Amino acid sequence: MGDLSGKVAIVTGASTLIGAKIVDALKGAGAEVMMADIAEEDGARIAGELGDGVLFKTTDVSDDAAIDACIAETQSAFGGVDILVNVAATYLDEGPQTSREDFLTGLNVNLVGGFIFAQKLHSEFVKRGGGAIINTASISGKVAQPGRMVYAVSKAGILHMTHCLSAAWAKDGIRVNSVSPGWTWSNVISMLSGENKDQASKVAAITHPMGRIGEPEEVANAVAFLASDKASFISGADIPVDGGYSAIGPERLDDMVPMLQGS
Ligand SMILES: NC(=O)c1ccc[n+]([C@@H]2O[C@H](COP(=O)([O-])OP(=O)(O)OC[C@H]3O[C@@H](n4cnc5c(N)ncnc54)[C@H](O)[C@@H]3O)[C@@H](O)[C@H]2O)c1
């Protein structure tokens, strides 16, 4: 893992499992980190647990003034910003029944919020001679999952926003990449499975060739790598952290060839 000593990061959506592990990994590599999230109580608790060099700022990524305040507080506490990790997301989604209002809300939080955060940090990164942006996309941005609409579309948008920003800002020494987690042990999956990780892994094994659910630390490790100089010639890229999910299609030759042969 690369050395992030002397670097300052802002991590949005930092108040739950995946975001908190990303903060932990960046801090572990030597960075100072501002956690930005609307979940105040959990955010403040996690920042307290992680200790020196980690602060929490209540920040709604759909509110421009809140983003400005978060950046200003980070600059004043840590002297600048070098890394932005966009994790904040809403799962608000009614599939094909999603209303216009919910569609716009979902896009605003998941896609536009991260974009505006990056836009507002551009001059800061230029001033500091470069920067790294890591966006959190998803397997949901690459294939359709029946039942999902705005979440999936927002994640597909994040993948292409990553391409567009990397093309626009490469000349400024700003690298823009994404990670695409598969099913990852997180608040949502813990809740859905009744906190049963074995059960979650058993179900994940159906679509994840590695036969299990991912750990939040595994997403965090990919983010910390992309944030570091070890990824110095990587921009506009996506790292799938999905146990092989995106490498396979629906075809199961092992089941289908016997069917073809009439057995
Ligand atoms: N859990 C998975 O299996 C999985 C799979 C693929 C991708 N992801 C992605 O990983 C990231 C974390 O997912 P998670 O499952 O831990 O989700 P989560 O809901 O537990 O965390 C999302 C965080 O974003 C915050 N947030 C929501 N709206 C916000 C706003 N307007 N402003 C600021 N913060 C806001 C929430 O308070 C929360 O802390 C998301 O980007 C998600 O899309 C998760």
The ligand as an ORCA input file, in Angstrom:
! r2SCAN-3c Opt
* xyz 0 1
  N     -23.061     -2.517      0.293
  C     -22.751     -3.048     -0.872
  O     -22.800     -4.256     -1.066
  C     -22.302     -2.143     -1.995
  C     -22.078     -2.725     -3.256
  C     -21.653     -1.894     -4.301
  C     -21.435     -0.545     -4.071
  N     -21.671     -0.024     -2.831
  C     -21.418      1.397     -2.652
  O     -20.578      1.581     -1.525
  C     -20.912      2.807     -0.881
  C     -21.294      2.557      0.572
  O     -22.396      1.685      0.564
  P     -23.070      1.162      1.894
  O     -23.795     -0.079      1.521
  O     -22.074      1.150      2.994
  O     -24.196      2.271      2.086
  P     -24.706      3.027      3.404
  O     -26.104      3.454      3.136
  O     -24.459      2.186      4.622
  O     -23.734      4.267      3.427
  C     -23.971      5.399      2.654
  C     -23.581      6.599      3.475
  O     -23.903      7.766      2.721
  C     -24.489      8.694      3.608
  N     -25.345      9.617      2.880
  C     -26.564      9.383      2.331
  N     -27.043     10.518      1.777
  C     -26.099     11.473      1.975
  C     -26.025     12.852      1.647
  N     -27.017     13.478      1.007
  N     -24.902     13.530      1.983
  C     -23.896     12.910      2.651
  N     -23.922     11.621      3.003
  C     -25.018     10.903      2.671
  C     -25.285      7.840      4.597
  O     -25.574      8.567      5.777
  C     -24.340      6.680      4.808
  O     -23.441      6.923      5.854
  C     -22.073      3.405     -1.685
  O     -21.564      4.320     -2.632
  C     -22.675      2.205     -2.367
  O     -23.368      2.551     -3.535
  C     -22.096     -0.795     -1.799
*
